[in-house]
Amino acid sequence: MADKGNDPAVIWQTMIGEMEKGFNSFGNQLMSSPEFSKVMNQAGGVAAGAQKQLGELMEKYLLAMNLPSRAQLVGMAERLQSMENQLNEIKTLLQQVHHNSLAPSDGYGATPRPPRTRQPPPEGERK
């Protein structure tokens, strides 16, 4: 077996490990500096501005193509959901009204009949 000091794989691994430590050290020093923070904030601001401009441009394009924008689609979806909720409430109310208005099983209506005041004629007097 080859000596570990002369083994190319061990030398390569050691070299990569040392390079990684150097890059990490350099990156940590760079990120801790106020200049780096300033540059990153500026880059973030530029990216946000570009995204805003792209959004405005896309909205103008969709308007020119007579297509709805994302905000308009979200608004329509919210209104549609509201209408569906209202329809479900109406459906529930109608089912309750229908259930309450069903006639009882004895064949008479839901409201009781008033008592009879007139007596039927005796058996012999019927025609």
Phi, psi and omega per residue, in radians:
M1 nan 2.540 -3.076
A2 -1.277 2.663 3.106
D3 -1.174 2.403 -3.088
K4 -1.112 -0.460 3.120
G5 -1.273 -0.470 -3.112
N6 -1.824 -0.029 -3.108
D7 -1.244 2.134 -3.095
P8 -1.092 -0.576 3.140
A9 -1.152 -0.723 3.133
V10 -1.176 -0.742 3.117
I11 -1.079 -0.762 3.130
W12 -1.078 -0.819 3.130
Q13 -1.074 -0.713 3.118
T14 -1.122 -0.769 -3.140
M15 -1.097 -0.782 3.138
I16 -1.109 -0.737 3.118
G17 -1.056 -0.750 3.126
E18 -1.181 -0.684 3.104
M19 -1.115 -0.722 -3.140
E20 -1.097 -0.747 3.101
K21 -1.075 -0.715 3.126
G22 -1.129 -0.772 3.124
F23 -1.118 -0.725 3.116
N24 -1.096 -0.751 3.123
S25 -1.093 -0.801 3.128
F26 -1.096 -0.757 3.139
G27 -1.111 -0.716 3.120
N28 -1.126 -0.738 3.112
Q29 -1.138 -0.718 -3.126
L30 -1.125 -0.796 -3.084
M31 -1.247 -0.379 3.140
S32 -1.449 -0.168 -3.108
S33 -1.405 2.557 3.119
P34 -1.166 -0.494 3.124
E35 -1.121 -0.704 3.123
F36 -1.085 -0.773 3.110
S37 -1.061 -0.719 3.139
K38 -1.105 -0.797 -3.138
V39 -1.118 -0.731 -3.139
M40 -1.152 -0.679 3.087
N41 -1.118 -0.726 3.111
Q42 -1.122 -0.736 3.130
A43 -1.126 -0.687 3.095
G44 -1.129 -0.693 3.102
G45 -1.136 -0.714 3.108
V46 -1.118 -0.753 -3.136
A47 -1.124 -0.718 3.126
A48 -1.141 -0.718 3.103
G49 -1.114 -0.721 3.129
A50 -1.149 -0.682 3.124
Q51 -1.142 -0.697 3.118
K52 -1.128 -0.766 3.118
Q53 -1.111 -0.697 3.117
L54 -1.117 -0.719 3.101
G55 -1.081 -0.764 3.111
E56 -1.125 -0.736 3.122
L57 -1.105 -0.736 3.136
M58 -1.128 -0.694 3.121
E59 -1.124 -0.715 3.092
K60 -1.125 -0.688 3.118
Y61 -1.101 -0.815 3.136
L62 -1.111 -0.662 3.101
L63 -1.120 -0.730 3.121
A64 -1.151 -0.551 3.133
M65 -1.515 0.041 -3.131
N66 1.050 0.740 3.110
L67 -2.064 2.613 3.139
P68 -1.312 2.589 3.080
S69 -1.468 3.040 3.122
R70 -1.058 -0.762 3.140
A71 -1.083 -0.691 3.120
Q72 -1.171 -0.704 3.106
L73 -1.120 -0.704 3.111
V74 -1.122 -0.732 3.102
G75 -1.077 -0.746 3.116
M76 -1.133 -0.688 3.139
A77 -1.130 -0.698 3.118
E78 -1.141 -0.744 3.116
R79 -1.135 -0.711 3.118
L80 -1.099 -0.729 3.109
Q81 -1.097 -0.698 3.100
S82 -1.097 -0.750 3.114
M83 -1.115 -0.715 3.119
E84 -1.100 -0.696 3.103
N85 -1.110 -0.741 3.120
Q86 -1.123 -0.725 3.111
L87 -1.103 -0.683 3.095
N88 -1.118 -0.682 3.097
E89 -1.130 -0.753 3.122
I90 -1.091 -0.746 3.131
K91 -1.063 -0.760 3.122
T92 -1.091 -0.759 3.125
L93 -1.112 -0.743 3.127
L94 -1.113 -0.682 3.103
Q95 -1.130 -0.682 3.106
Q96 -1.138 -0.768 3.132
V97 -1.102 -0.770 3.132
H98 -1.084 -0.752 -3.137
H99 -1.126 -0.708 -3.123
N100 -1.260 -0.428 -3.073
S101 -1.632 -0.023 3.134
L102 -1.134 2.437 -3.140
A103 -1.274 2.554 3.081
P104 -1.168 2.920 -3.023
S105 -1.277 -0.197 -3.126
D106 -1.408 0.010 3.048
G107 1.650 -0.195 3.121
Y108 -1.598 2.826 3.132
G109 -1.187 3.067 -3.113
A110 -1.216 -0.493 3.123
T111 -1.582 2.408 -3.121
P112 -1.235 2.614 3.117
R113 -1.401 2.574 3.111
P114 -1.209 2.722 -3.138
P115 -1.190 2.610 -3.140
R116 -1.311 2.363 3.113
T117 -1.801 -0.388 -3.109
R118 -1.711 2.334 -3.141
Q119 -1.507 2.479 3.069
P120 -1.182 2.633 3.139
P121 -1.163 2.712 3.124
P122 -1.096 2.813 -3.051
E123 -0.979 -0.707 -3.080
G124 -1.292 -0.361 -3.074
E125 -1.620 -0.010 3.135
R126 -1.287 2.562 -3.138
K127 -1.671 nan nan
